[in-house]
Amino acid sequence: MGVGQPLSPALDAPGNERRGDPAAAQGYDWALVTQPRPPDMPRQRVRDFLEQRQVAVYFGAVAAAAVLAWRVPASAALAPAIDPLLGFMLFVTFLQVPLTELRRAMANLRFLAALLVSNFIAVPLLVACLLPWLPGAPLARAGVLLVLLTPCIDYVVTFAHLGRADARPLLAATPILLAAQMLLLPVYLGVFLGEEAAGLVHWGPFLHAFIWLIAVPLALAAIVQAAAARSRAMDTAASLLGLLPVPATALVLFVVVAAVGPRLGPAFEEVRAVAPVYLAFAVLAPAIGWGIGRLWRLPADQARAVAFSTATRNSLVVLPLGLAIPGAVPLLPAVIVAQTLVELLSELIYIRVLPKLGGPRRAANTRE
């Protein structure tokens, strides 16, 4: 299977329900990087096996990591491995996205408008509605606001792809999401907590995340895709890498839960107090994102991408902000980490539920 093809051959392999696909009939090219070739059957069987059992694999990884974090608190030492593993996970995900389509995706102004309205108008309004249910401790409230007001710019692309959303416009929009949250987060914190809270925001973690978790993996994926178009050996290597999104995501889930789990203990009461707010957000946010996507008359797969973005927050990026606030440890980091755990479990549900919205995944033209 060529590197430019989508992740799931069960849906998109030539000869399946792609026949009669209206987008295909219009000349939409799903394999822009390489010409399709007969699939390697053992490789395709492995890919199908992983695709069909991915949720069980992820739940197993989370459960094993939770046991490790409970029994071995020293598993917090795995934290430095999170960013490199996230970078690798995103690299193998980007390999499955035809990167030559990004220019067209960037011109999809309707999608971008829905994405920005959902993340920077609808989500703050939702957070304002949830605010009365937050604990009174200022640090706990600050932690919840830091994490819920910042849309994810990294692994949301992977989960959107696994959830049969169109990840291309979402990937193309990451620089805009990054810039918008850096500019607006101090404003939102000032509105919700007072002007002094705006000083909690520093740009360093956001720029670091964008460079190492988006720009570098994206550049490497583009290099591999270009090489695969010219070399059968590189095409084979890229096809083998195409088997890794599910294992790489499971490894990231394992390491994140094992590393951040021990942080919850010292602030258990505060974590228990904010957990219902996180659960309410996890239920309401994707529904709001899906509704806005459909209100903007986006194709179903792009509306799913808006839903994933609306529900997925930037917890791993804002965690360093929480660690840097004087007197914040252990309360504020624990509150942020609790959202990470709720979100990861929610993503496992999203990738099963959201694909059922709007019918089968289809190619979406980005013409305005």
Residue frames as qw, qx, qy, qz and C-alpha x, y, z in Angstrom:
[[0.000, 0.888, 0.460, 0.000, 0.00, 0.00, 0.00],
 [0.416, 0.544, -0.024, 0.728, 1.42, 3.37, -0.99],
 [0.343, -0.205, -0.487, 0.777, 2.47, 5.82, 1.67],
 [0.140, -0.083, -0.057, -0.985, 0.04, 8.48, 0.55],
 [0.464, -0.376, -0.686, -0.416, -3.03, 6.33, 1.21],
 [0.505, -0.591, 0.146, -0.612, -5.26, 6.80, 4.24],
 [0.232, -0.435, 0.798, -0.346, -4.72, 4.80, 7.40],
 [0.639, 0.051, 0.670, -0.373, -7.61, 2.40, 7.12],
 [0.105, 0.180, -0.802, -0.559, -7.49, 0.03, 4.14],
 [0.162, 0.368, 0.902, -0.158, -10.75, -1.52, 5.28],
 [0.263, 0.758, 0.372, -0.467, -12.49, 1.68, 4.22],
 [0.233, 0.842, -0.187, -0.450, -10.28, 3.06, 1.50],
 [0.426, -0.267, 0.765, 0.403, -8.47, 0.23, -0.25],
 [0.389, 0.291, -0.486, -0.726, -9.15, 0.03, -4.00],
 [0.399, -0.059, -0.872, -0.275, -11.98, -2.33, -4.72],
 [0.086, -0.363, -0.794, 0.480, -13.92, -1.80, -1.49],
 [0.144, 0.792, 0.570, -0.165, -16.74, 0.73, -1.03],
 [0.158, -0.503, 0.246, 0.814, -14.57, 3.28, -2.78],
 [0.101, 0.253, 0.758, 0.592, -16.42, 2.12, -5.89],
 [0.149, -0.730, -0.593, -0.305, -19.19, 4.59, -6.35],
 [0.376, -0.562, -0.270, 0.685, -17.57, 7.11, -4.01],
 [0.317, 0.902, 0.287, 0.061, -18.80, 10.45, -5.40],
 [0.208, -0.882, 0.304, 0.293, -15.52, 12.13, -4.48],
 [0.548, -0.222, 0.689, 0.419, -13.60, 9.47, -6.38],
 [0.511, 0.593, 0.584, 0.214, -15.91, 9.94, -9.34],
 [0.126, 0.988, 0.057, -0.068, -14.98, 13.62, -9.34],
 [0.666, 0.580, -0.277, 0.378, -11.33, 12.73, -9.69],
 [0.437, -0.810, 0.316, -0.228, -10.29, 13.11, -6.04],
 [0.704, 0.390, -0.562, 0.191, -6.88, 11.49, -5.69],
 [0.756, -0.640, 0.071, -0.121, -6.26, 9.65, -2.41],
 [0.846, -0.237, 0.224, 0.422, -2.73, 8.58, -3.40],
 [0.312, 0.948, -0.057, -0.019, -1.03, 11.73, -4.58],
 [0.305, -0.770, 0.543, 0.141, 2.44, 10.75, -3.45],
 [0.190, -0.281, 0.900, 0.274, 2.82, 7.33, -5.02],
 [0.620, 0.074, -0.494, -0.605, 0.93, 5.30, -7.55],
 [0.791, -0.265, 0.392, -0.388, -1.02, 2.49, -5.90],
 [0.357, 0.367, -0.847, -0.141, 0.45, -0.94, -6.15],
 [0.763, -0.262, -0.546, -0.225, -0.93, -4.33, -5.17],
 [0.472, -0.719, 0.325, -0.394, -1.01, -4.47, -1.36],
 [0.281, 0.310, -0.878, 0.234, 1.31, -6.73, 0.56],
 [0.670, -0.402, -0.483, -0.396, -1.25, -9.16, 2.00],
 [0.645, -0.306, -0.556, 0.426, 0.55, -10.08, 5.28],
 [0.201, 0.013, -0.206, 0.958, 1.22, -6.39, 5.89],
 [0.384, -0.310, -0.267, -0.828, -2.38, -5.50, 5.14],
 [0.686, -0.401, -0.600, -0.095, -3.62, -8.24, 7.48],
 [0.486, -0.216, -0.462, 0.709, -1.47, -6.80, 10.28],
 [0.045, -0.121, -0.016, -0.991, -2.79, -3.33, 9.55],
 [0.547, -0.369, -0.466, -0.589, -6.39, -4.58, 9.54],
 [0.656, -0.340, -0.628, 0.243, -5.83, -6.46, 12.80],
 [0.318, -0.144, -0.343, 0.872, -4.45, -3.36, 14.52],
 [0.217, -0.204, -0.201, -0.933, -7.20, -1.13, 13.13],
 [0.611, -0.379, -0.553, -0.420, -9.98, -3.43, 14.23],
 [0.723, -0.452, -0.468, 0.233, -8.59, -3.91, 17.74],
 [0.322, 0.473, -0.223, 0.789, -7.09, -0.49, 18.37],
 [0.458, -0.647, 0.057, -0.607, -9.46, 0.47, 21.19],
 [0.928, -0.353, -0.116, 0.013, -8.70, -2.77, 23.05],
 [0.723, 0.220, -0.211, 0.620, -4.98, -2.12, 22.55],
 [0.044, 0.586, -0.156, 0.794, -5.32, 1.41, 23.94],
 [0.693, -0.588, -0.010, -0.417, -7.40, 0.35, 26.93],
 [0.938, -0.152, -0.185, 0.251, -4.84, -2.35, 27.68],
 [0.512, 0.377, -0.216, 0.741, -2.02, 0.20, 27.53],
 [0.255, -0.628, 0.111, -0.727, -3.87, 2.62, 29.83],
 [0.852, -0.465, -0.092, -0.223, -4.80, -0.13, 32.31],
 [0.870, 0.007, -0.223, 0.440, -1.24, -1.49, 32.44],
 [0.298, 0.474, -0.197, 0.805, 0.16, 2.01, 32.94],
 [0.494, -0.641, 0.013, -0.587, -2.35, 2.77, 35.71],
 [0.927, -0.343, -0.143, 0.060, -1.29, -0.37, 37.56],
 [0.705, 0.207, -0.199, 0.648, 2.37, 0.57, 37.12],
 [0.012, 0.601, -0.119, 0.790, 1.78, 4.12, 38.37],
 [0.699, -0.587, -0.041, -0.407, -0.09, 2.79, 41.41],
 [0.947, -0.265, -0.066, 0.169, 2.43, 0.11, 42.32],
 [0.698, -0.049, 0.060, 0.712, 5.62, 1.91, 41.27],
 [0.012, 0.947, 0.195, -0.256, 5.47, 5.68, 41.90],
 [0.382, -0.531, 0.432, 0.621, 8.96, 5.94, 40.43],
 [0.515, 0.445, 0.631, 0.372, 7.31, 5.52, 37.02],
 [0.090, 0.956, 0.150, -0.236, 7.10, 9.33, 37.07],
 [0.382, -0.564, 0.482, 0.551, 10.70, 9.16, 35.83],
 [0.519, 0.328, 0.685, 0.392, 9.29, 8.24, 32.40],
 [0.180, 0.868, 0.281, -0.368, 8.15, 11.85, 31.89],
 [0.074, -0.655, 0.431, 0.616, 11.17, 12.90, 29.74],
 [0.287, 0.026, 0.866, 0.408, 10.20, 10.22, 27.20],
 [0.376, 0.642, 0.581, -0.330, 6.78, 11.78, 26.52],
 [0.274, 0.790, -0.137, -0.531, 7.85, 14.42, 23.98],
 [0.001, -0.416, 0.802, 0.430, 10.10, 12.12, 21.87],
 [0.251, 0.228, 0.940, 0.024, 7.39, 9.47, 21.76],
 [0.346, 0.730, 0.388, -0.443, 4.75, 12.05, 20.87],
 [0.162, 0.689, -0.423, -0.566, 7.01, 13.28, 18.07],
 [0.083, -0.165, 0.934, 0.306, 7.41, 9.75, 16.69],
 [0.317, 0.465, 0.798, -0.216, 3.68, 9.05, 16.96],
 [0.327, 0.786, 0.133, -0.508, 2.92, 12.22, 15.01],
 [0.027, 0.531, -0.673, -0.513, 5.60, 11.40, 12.42],
 [0.142, 0.073, 0.964, 0.214, 4.05, 8.01, 11.58],
 [0.299, 0.655, 0.601, -0.347, 0.60, 9.64, 11.58],
 [0.206, 0.753, -0.168, -0.601, 1.71, 12.39, 9.19],
 [0.125, -0.264, 0.845, 0.448, 3.06, 9.70, 6.86],
 [0.245, 0.399, 0.883, 0.034, -0.52, 8.51, 6.36],
 [0.219, 0.824, 0.310, -0.420, -1.71, 12.00, 5.39],
 [0.625, 0.483, 0.305, 0.532, -1.07, 13.12, 1.77],
 [0.344, -0.598, -0.133, 0.711, 1.00, 16.18, 2.65],
 [0.195, 0.094, 0.459, 0.861, 0.76, 17.56, -0.87],
 [0.160, -0.667, -0.649, -0.328, -2.88, 18.27, 0.01],
 [0.362, -0.527, -0.433, 0.635, -1.99, 20.69, 2.82],
 [0.082, -0.067, 0.178, 0.978, -1.97, 23.75, 0.56],
 [0.335, -0.383, -0.598, -0.619, -5.55, 23.04, -0.46],
 [0.497, -0.535, -0.653, 0.199, -6.46, 22.33, 3.17],
 [0.306, -0.307, -0.240, 0.869, -5.03, 25.70, 4.26],
 [0.124, -0.087, -0.319, -0.936, -7.39, 27.42, 1.83],
 [0.341, -0.476, -0.790, -0.183, -10.43, 25.80, 3.45],
 [0.040, -0.304, 0.249, -0.918, -11.69, 29.00, 5.09],
 [0.686, -0.390, -0.240, -0.565, -15.03, 27.53, 6.10],
 [0.835, -0.203, -0.468, 0.208, -13.33, 24.80, 8.11],
 [0.420, 0.153, -0.373, 0.813, -10.94, 27.31, 9.68],
 [0.305, -0.410, 0.026, -0.859, -13.82, 29.59, 10.69],
 [0.817, -0.373, -0.313, -0.309, -15.71, 26.70, 12.31],
 [0.765, -0.044, -0.458, 0.451, -12.54, 25.57, 14.10],
 [0.216, 0.238, -0.299, 0.898, -11.79, 29.03, 15.52],
 [0.504, -0.422, -0.084, -0.749, -15.38, 29.73, 16.55],
 [0.860, -0.287, -0.410, -0.102, -15.60, 26.35, 18.27],
 [0.728, -0.069, -0.411, 0.545, -12.31, 26.64, 20.16],
 [0.310, 0.031, -0.232, 0.921, -12.18, 30.34, 20.99],
 [0.381, -0.263, -0.039, -0.885, -15.84, 31.35, 21.36],
 [0.794, -0.273, -0.384, -0.384, -17.88, 28.23, 22.13],
 [0.725, -0.082, -0.577, 0.368, -15.35, 26.60, 24.47],
 [0.142, 0.152, -0.413, 0.887, -14.82, 29.72, 26.63],
 [0.549, -0.278, -0.075, -0.785, -18.61, 30.04, 26.92],
 [0.841, -0.186, -0.497, -0.103, -18.81, 26.38, 27.95],
 [0.534, 0.041, -0.554, 0.638, -16.04, 26.91, 30.51],
 [0.167, -0.275, 0.205, -0.924, -17.89, 29.94, 31.87],
 [0.749, -0.286, -0.250, -0.544, -20.95, 27.73, 32.39],
 [0.844, -0.118, -0.493, 0.176, -18.83, 25.12, 34.20],
 [0.248, 0.481, -0.426, 0.725, -16.98, 27.67, 36.34],
 [0.542, -0.523, 0.189, -0.631, -19.51, 27.67, 39.23],
 [0.971, -0.192, -0.083, -0.115, -18.83, 23.96, 39.76],
 [0.621, 0.440, -0.462, 0.455, -15.08, 24.43, 40.14],
 [0.640, -0.486, -0.419, 0.423, -13.48, 24.28, 43.60],
 [0.101, -0.989, -0.108, -0.002, -12.83, 27.58, 45.31],
 [0.656, -0.480, 0.248, 0.527, -9.05, 27.13, 45.57],
 [0.289, 0.848, -0.173, -0.409, -7.49, 29.72, 43.20],
 [0.111, -0.495, 0.795, 0.331, -4.72, 27.37, 42.05],
 [0.442, 0.220, 0.870, 0.015, -7.20, 24.61, 41.23],
 [0.444, 0.781, 0.337, -0.283, -9.33, 27.02, 39.23],
 [0.109, 0.791, -0.439, -0.412, -6.25, 28.33, 37.44],
 [0.295, -0.248, 0.890, 0.244, -5.21, 24.80, 36.48],
 [0.482, 0.479, 0.729, -0.077, -8.63, 23.94, 35.07],
 [0.346, 0.874, 0.094, -0.327, -8.76, 27.16, 33.06],
 [0.101, -0.653, 0.628, 0.411, -5.22, 26.76, 31.74],
 [0.298, -0.077, 0.919, 0.248, -5.98, 23.36, 30.32],
 [0.402, 0.560, 0.717, -0.102, -9.58, 23.78, 29.12],
 [0.255, 0.879, 0.079, -0.395, -8.97, 27.07, 27.29],
 [0.004, -0.653, 0.628, 0.424, -6.09, 25.77, 25.12],
 [0.913, 0.311, 0.027, -0.263, -6.84, 23.52, 22.12],
 [0.776, -0.277, 0.484, 0.294, -4.44, 20.67, 21.42],
 [0.402, 0.785, -0.331, -0.337, -1.93, 21.13, 18.60],
 [0.008, -0.491, 0.863, 0.118, -0.26, 17.72, 18.64],
 [0.144, 0.001, 0.989, 0.029, -1.86, 14.33, 19.28],
 [0.529, 0.464, 0.376, -0.603, -5.31, 15.58, 18.28],
 [0.457, 0.521, -0.506, -0.513, -4.17, 14.99, 14.68],
 [0.115, 0.180, -0.977, -0.026, -3.52, 11.32, 15.45],
 [0.268, 0.283, 0.817, -0.426, -6.82, 10.73, 17.23],
 [0.502, 0.540, 0.045, -0.674, -8.74, 12.62, 14.55],
 [0.378, 0.417, -0.726, -0.395, -7.14, 10.41, 11.90],
 [0.026, 0.001, -0.989, 0.143, -7.96, 7.26, 13.87],
 [0.295, 0.431, 0.646, -0.556, -11.51, 8.55, 14.34],
 [0.397, 0.466, 0.684, 0.397, -12.14, 8.84, 10.57],
 [0.067, 0.910, 0.164, -0.374, -11.93, 12.63, 10.59],
 [0.630, 0.678, 0.015, 0.378, -10.20, 14.64, 7.88],
 [0.652, -0.575, -0.054, 0.492, -6.89, 15.36, 9.60],
 [0.559, 0.313, 0.217, 0.737, -5.44, 17.45, 6.74],
 [0.024, -0.775, -0.134, -0.618, -7.18, 20.79, 7.42],
 [0.671, -0.737, -0.080, -0.002, -6.71, 20.23, 11.15],
 [0.779, -0.180, 0.098, 0.593, -2.98, 19.72, 10.64],
 [0.374, 0.503, 0.207, 0.751, -2.80, 22.77, 8.37],
 [0.269, -0.831, -0.184, -0.451, -4.55, 24.87, 11.03],
 [0.756, -0.424, -0.325, 0.377, -2.13, 24.05, 13.89],
 [0.410, 0.102, -0.114, 0.899, -0.02, 27.23, 13.49],
 [0.239, -0.507, -0.202, -0.803, -3.18, 29.34, 13.65],
 [0.727, -0.556, -0.385, -0.117, -4.47, 27.44, 16.69],
 [0.692, -0.188, -0.289, 0.634, -1.10, 27.93, 18.36],
 [0.194, 0.250, -0.011, 0.949, -0.95, 31.67, 17.69],
 [0.418, -0.562, -0.317, -0.640, -4.57, 32.23, 18.71],
 [0.748, -0.539, -0.383, 0.059, -4.25, 30.47, 22.05],
 [0.583, -0.073, -0.226, 0.777, -1.00, 32.26, 22.88],
 [0.010, 0.318, 0.080, 0.945, -2.71, 35.61, 22.27],
 [0.529, -0.475, -0.311, -0.631, -6.09, 34.82, 23.83],
 [0.689, -0.296, -0.620, 0.229, -5.17, 32.71, 26.87],
 [0.275, -0.068, -0.396, 0.874, -3.92, 35.73, 28.89],
 [0.323, -0.223, -0.159, -0.906, -7.15, 37.56, 27.98],
 [0.699, -0.333, -0.543, -0.324, -9.35, 34.67, 29.10],
 [0.596, -0.220, -0.590, 0.498, -7.41, 34.19, 32.35],
 [0.073, 0.068, -0.209, 0.973, -7.75, 37.89, 33.05],
 [0.505, -0.286, -0.303, -0.756, -11.52, 37.71, 32.51],
 [0.780, -0.307, -0.523, -0.154, -12.04, 34.60, 34.64],
 [0.745, -0.325, -0.391, 0.432, -9.43, 35.12, 37.40],
 [0.242, -0.925, -0.025, 0.292, -8.42, 38.77, 37.35],
 [0.444, 0.860, -0.250, 0.017, -5.70, 40.74, 35.59],
 [0.298, -0.694, 0.655, -0.020, -2.85, 39.31, 37.67],
 [0.828, 0.015, 0.559, -0.025, -3.60, 35.82, 36.31],
 [0.681, 0.729, -0.048, -0.057, -2.62, 36.88, 32.78],
 [0.029, 0.801, -0.597, 0.035, 1.02, 36.81, 33.88],
 [0.775, -0.223, 0.585, -0.081, 0.85, 33.02, 34.27],
 [0.843, 0.491, 0.217, 0.027, 1.26, 32.54, 30.52],
 [0.247, -0.654, 0.537, 0.472, 4.69, 32.14, 28.92],
 [0.697, 0.561, -0.210, -0.394, 5.25, 31.46, 25.24],
 [0.029, -0.560, 0.823, 0.090, 8.19, 29.07, 25.59],
 [0.485, 0.015, 0.864, -0.132, 6.28, 25.78, 26.08],
 [0.653, 0.607, 0.311, -0.329, 3.94, 26.56, 23.18],
 [0.400, 0.774, -0.428, -0.240, 6.78, 27.30, 20.75],
 [0.205, -0.418, 0.885, -0.004, 8.74, 24.26, 21.94],
 [0.616, 0.225, 0.722, -0.221, 5.72, 22.02, 21.34],
 [0.628, 0.709, 0.072, -0.312, 5.08, 23.42, 17.88],
 [0.222, 0.726, -0.624, -0.186, 8.69, 23.02, 16.74],
 [0.092, -0.352, 0.930, -0.049, 9.33, 19.52, 18.07],
 [0.435, 0.220, 0.831, -0.270, 5.85, 17.99, 17.90],
 [0.583, 0.697, 0.321, -0.267, 4.55, 19.53, 14.66],
 [0.336, 0.846, -0.318, -0.265, 7.23, 21.15, 12.49],
 [0.118, -0.534, 0.827, 0.125, 9.99, 18.53, 12.82],
 [0.531, 0.124, 0.836, -0.063, 7.78, 15.40, 12.45],
 [0.580, 0.715, 0.268, -0.286, 5.96, 17.06, 9.55],
 [0.235, 0.794, -0.489, -0.275, 9.21, 17.88, 7.75],
 [0.273, -0.323, 0.903, 0.074, 10.49, 14.32, 8.25],
 [0.600, 0.373, 0.684, -0.181, 7.23, 12.87, 6.94],
 [0.497, 0.807, -0.027, -0.317, 7.42, 15.12, 3.87],
 [0.036, 0.658, -0.719, -0.219, 11.00, 13.96, 3.20],
 [0.413, -0.058, 0.909, -0.023, 10.01, 10.28, 3.51],
 [0.608, 0.580, 0.470, -0.270, 6.97, 10.74, 1.26],
 [0.384, 0.818, -0.293, -0.314, 9.07, 12.47, -1.40],
 [0.092, -0.495, 0.853, 0.133, 11.71, 9.73, -1.22],
 [0.546, 0.151, 0.806, -0.169, 9.04, 7.02, -1.39],
 [0.607, 0.693, 0.146, -0.361, 7.82, 8.51, -4.68],
 [0.389, 0.759, -0.496, -0.163, 11.26, 7.87, -6.21],
 [0.128, 0.413, -0.892, 0.130, 12.45, 4.70, -4.52],
 [0.766, -0.209, -0.517, -0.321, 10.74, 1.33, -4.16],
 [0.554, -0.059, -0.668, 0.493, 12.87, 0.61, -1.08],
 [0.033, -0.043, 0.356, -0.933, 11.75, 3.84, 0.59],
 [0.596, -0.178, -0.283, -0.730, 8.16, 3.12, -0.42],
 [0.734, -0.177, -0.655, 0.016, 8.43, -0.25, 1.31],
 [0.351, -0.037, -0.567, 0.745, 9.97, 1.36, 4.38],
 [0.273, -0.116, 0.093, -0.950, 7.21, 3.96, 4.47],
 [0.704, -0.201, -0.480, -0.484, 4.60, 1.24, 4.12],
 [0.627, -0.156, -0.684, 0.341, 6.13, -0.59, 7.10],
 [0.093, 0.008, -0.390, 0.916, 6.06, 2.64, 9.10],
 [0.471, -0.217, -0.269, -0.812, 2.38, 2.80, 8.20],
 [0.667, -0.286, -0.687, -0.039, 1.81, -0.16, 10.52],
 [0.451, -0.040, -0.561, 0.693, 2.99, 1.85, 13.53],
 [0.226, -0.469, -0.006, -0.854, 0.35, 4.53, 14.31],
 [0.768, -0.481, -0.261, -0.333, -1.64, 2.20, 16.57],
 [0.816, -0.208, -0.345, 0.415, 1.39, 0.75, 18.45],
 [0.337, 0.268, -0.186, 0.883, 2.96, 4.22, 18.72],
 [0.396, -0.539, -0.089, -0.738, -0.26, 5.69, 20.11],
 [0.846, -0.422, -0.321, -0.063, -0.55, 2.83, 22.61],
 [0.692, -0.011, -0.315, 0.649, 3.03, 3.44, 23.73],
 [0.034, 0.415, -0.089, 0.905, 2.35, 7.16, 24.19],
 [0.638, -0.540, -0.207, -0.508, -0.76, 6.39, 26.24],
 [0.860, -0.274, -0.361, 0.234, 1.20, 3.96, 28.41],
 [0.534, 0.103, -0.259, 0.798, 4.08, 6.36, 29.07],
 [0.154, -0.497, -0.021, -0.854, 1.85, 9.40, 29.69],
 [0.730, -0.532, -0.226, -0.364, -0.39, 7.59, 32.19],
 [0.848, -0.205, -0.317, 0.372, 2.56, 5.90, 33.93],
 [0.438, 0.222, -0.184, 0.852, 4.48, 9.18, 34.15],
 [0.187, -0.423, 0.020, -0.886, 1.69, 11.51, 35.25],
 [0.677, -0.444, -0.542, -0.224, -0.33, 9.13, 37.42],
 [0.606, -0.271, -0.505, 0.551, 1.91, 9.46, 40.51],
 [0.097, 0.208, -0.092, 0.969, 1.34, 13.24, 40.50],
 [0.455, -0.496, -0.423, -0.606, -2.32, 12.78, 41.42],
 [0.628, -0.343, -0.651, 0.253, -1.81, 11.33, 44.89],
 [0.320, -0.162, -0.387, 0.849, -0.64, 14.43, 46.81],
 [0.246, 0.108, 0.034, -0.963, -3.64, 16.46, 45.62],
 [0.018, -0.244, -0.953, -0.181, -6.30, 13.75, 45.51],
 [0.098, 0.618, 0.622, -0.471, -9.11, 15.82, 47.05],
 [0.178, 0.613, -0.136, -0.758, -8.69, 18.64, 44.54],
 [0.089, 0.161, -0.832, -0.524, -8.48, 16.15, 41.67],
 [0.040, 0.400, 0.913, -0.071, -11.71, 14.53, 42.82],
 [0.134, 0.666, 0.368, -0.635, -13.36, 17.96, 42.96],
 [0.223, 0.567, -0.342, -0.715, -12.44, 18.90, 39.37],
 [0.214, -0.024, 0.933, 0.288, -13.06, 15.47, 37.80],
 [0.352, 0.604, 0.694, -0.173, -16.83, 16.04, 37.27],
 [0.216, 0.820, -0.067, -0.526, -16.07, 19.28, 35.41],
 [0.043, -0.452, 0.761, 0.463, -13.63, 17.45, 33.14],
 [0.292, 0.231, 0.925, 0.077, -16.18, 14.70, 32.51],
 [0.335, 0.756, 0.430, -0.363, -18.86, 17.25, 31.63],
 [0.136, 0.741, -0.375, -0.540, -16.47, 18.98, 29.25],
 [0.185, -0.229, 0.896, 0.331, -15.54, 15.64, 27.64],
 [0.329, 0.471, 0.818, -0.036, -19.22, 14.98, 26.89],
 [0.242, 0.848, 0.318, -0.348, -20.32, 18.47, 25.85],
 [0.096, -0.685, 0.390, 0.608, -17.30, 19.76, 23.92],
 [0.217, -0.060, 0.825, 0.518, -17.30, 17.24, 21.04],
 [0.226, 0.642, 0.732, -0.013, -21.06, 17.64, 20.66],
 [0.057, 0.873, 0.085, -0.477, -20.61, 21.42, 20.40],
 [0.167, -0.499, 0.601, 0.602, -17.78, 21.02, 17.89],
 [0.264, 0.240, 0.877, 0.322, -19.81, 18.62, 15.77],
 [0.180, 0.786, 0.558, -0.198, -22.80, 20.97, 15.87],
 [0.002, 0.811, -0.159, -0.563, -20.72, 23.97, 14.80],
 [0.238, -0.250, 0.769, 0.538, -19.14, 21.95, 12.00],
 [0.228, 0.460, 0.831, 0.214, -22.54, 20.98, 10.65],
 [0.082, 0.857, 0.322, -0.394, -23.86, 24.53, 11.15],
 [0.031, -0.689, 0.417, 0.592, -20.99, 25.67, 8.90],
 [0.849, 0.449, 0.040, -0.277, -22.14, 22.98, 6.42],
 [0.028, -0.618, 0.774, 0.137, -18.85, 21.12, 6.55],
 [0.735, 0.123, -0.630, -0.218, -18.60, 17.57, 5.19],
 [0.847, -0.492, -0.124, -0.158, -19.00, 14.94, 7.90],
 [0.851, -0.028, -0.218, 0.478, -15.31, 14.07, 8.12],
 [0.265, 0.442, -0.171, 0.840, -14.35, 17.73, 8.56],
 [0.532, -0.623, -0.032, -0.573, -17.09, 18.25, 11.17],
 [0.915, -0.318, -0.210, 0.135, -15.60, 15.29, 13.02],
 [0.611, 0.237, -0.226, 0.721, -12.21, 17.03, 12.91],
 [0.156, -0.587, 0.094, -0.789, -13.77, 20.13, 14.50],
 [0.799, -0.508, -0.140, -0.291, -15.33, 17.90, 17.17],
 [0.867, -0.086, -0.254, 0.420, -11.99, 16.27, 17.96],
 [0.357, 0.389, -0.188, 0.828, -10.26, 19.65, 18.20],
 [0.397, -0.618, -0.021, -0.678, -12.98, 21.09, 20.43],
 [0.875, -0.444, -0.125, -0.148, -12.74, 18.16, 22.83],
 [0.871, -0.017, -0.156, 0.465, -8.95, 17.74, 22.91],
 [0.212, -0.976, 0.048, -0.013, -6.94, 20.13, 25.06],
 [0.522, 0.675, -0.399, 0.335, -3.28, 21.14, 25.26],
 [0.736, -0.671, 0.030, -0.082, -2.58, 19.63, 28.68],
 [0.879, -0.106, 0.049, 0.463, 0.91, 18.32, 27.94],
 [0.416, 0.536, 0.033, 0.734, 1.95, 21.77, 26.70],
 [0.268, -0.773, 0.030, -0.575, 0.47, 23.80, 29.56],
 [0.857, -0.422, -0.252, 0.155, 1.81, 21.42, 32.23],
 [0.608, 0.090, -0.192, 0.765, 5.21, 23.22, 32.26],
 [0.114, -0.590, -0.039, -0.798, 3.30, 26.46, 32.91],
 [0.730, -0.592, -0.193, -0.282, 1.74, 24.87, 35.96],
 [0.853, -0.199, -0.219, 0.430, 5.08, 23.59, 37.20],
 [0.438, 0.325, -0.087, 0.834, 6.63, 27.06, 36.83],
 [0.315, -0.738, -0.148, -0.578, 4.07, 28.91, 39.00],
 [0.119, 0.347, -0.694, 0.620, 5.47, 29.55, 42.51],
 [0.378, -0.070, 0.659, -0.646, 3.72, 27.44, 45.15],
 [0.709, 0.173, -0.252, -0.635, 1.73, 25.52, 42.56],
 [0.580, 0.158, -0.799, -0.010, 3.23, 22.06, 43.22],
 [0.207, 0.026, 0.925, 0.318, 1.60, 19.60, 43.77],
 [0.393, 0.513, 0.566, -0.513, -1.90, 21.07, 43.41],
 [0.442, 0.664, -0.119, -0.591, -1.90, 22.79, 40.04],
 [0.204, 0.392, -0.826, -0.350, 0.07, 20.13, 38.10],
 [0.205, 0.131, 0.954, -0.174, -2.18, 17.42, 39.56],
 [0.451, 0.579, 0.391, -0.555, -5.28, 19.29, 38.38],
 [0.396, 0.619, -0.436, -0.520, -3.82, 19.58, 34.86],
 [0.049, 0.258, -0.956, -0.129, -2.74, 15.93, 34.80],
 [0.408, 0.277, 0.778, -0.388, -6.22, 14.80, 35.86],
 [0.559, 0.621, 0.030, -0.548, -7.60, 16.37, 32.69],
 [0.237, 0.507, -0.764, -0.322, -5.01, 14.46, 30.64],
 [0.149, -0.025, 0.983, -0.106, -6.21, 11.14, 32.04],
 [0.482, 0.494, 0.538, -0.484, -9.90, 11.95, 31.55],
 [0.443, 0.672, -0.254, -0.536, -9.17, 13.11, 28.02],
 [0.102, 0.381, -0.885, -0.248, -7.18, 10.05, 27.01],
 [0.280, 0.211, 0.916, -0.197, -9.96, 7.74, 28.15],
 [0.457, 0.636, 0.293, -0.548, -12.48, 9.95, 26.33],
 [0.269, 0.583, -0.555, -0.529, -10.46, 9.79, 23.10],
 [0.100, -0.082, 0.985, 0.111, -10.83, 6.01, 23.12],
 [0.355, 0.530, 0.699, -0.322, -14.59, 6.52, 23.10],
 [0.302, 0.717, -0.085, -0.622, -14.46, 9.29, 20.49],
 [0.099, 0.426, -0.760, -0.481, -12.62, 7.15, 17.95],
 [0.116, 0.214, 0.968, 0.064, -15.47, 4.63, 18.14],
 [0.192, 0.665, 0.610, -0.385, -18.44, 6.98, 18.41],
 [0.131, 0.685, -0.102, -0.709, -17.59, 9.96, 16.19],
 [0.032, -0.180, 0.785, 0.591, -17.06, 7.89, 13.00],
 [0.130, 0.447, 0.885, 0.019, -20.73, 6.90, 13.25],
 [0.139, 0.734, 0.291, -0.598, -21.81, 10.53, 12.90],
 [0.297, 0.703, -0.239, -0.601, -22.64, 11.67, 9.40],
 [0.914, 0.381, 0.031, -0.135, -22.29, 8.32, 7.67],
 [0.896, 0.013, 0.115, 0.429, -19.17, 6.71, 6.14],
 [0.312, -0.661, 0.222, 0.645, -16.00, 8.70, 5.88],
 [0.652, 0.636, 0.341, 0.234, -15.70, 10.36, 2.52],
 [0.496, 0.030, 0.108, 0.861, -13.22, 12.56, 0.79],
 [0.010, 0.867, 0.386, -0.315, -14.06, 16.19, 1.27],
 [0.459, 0.553, 0.169, 0.675, -13.33, 18.83, -1.30],
 [0.356, -0.529, -0.304, 0.708, -12.08, 22.00, 0.29],
 [0.166, 0.347, 0.379, 0.842, -13.32, 24.27, -2.44],
 [0.074, 0.379, 0.457, -0.801, -15.20, 27.28, -1.17]]
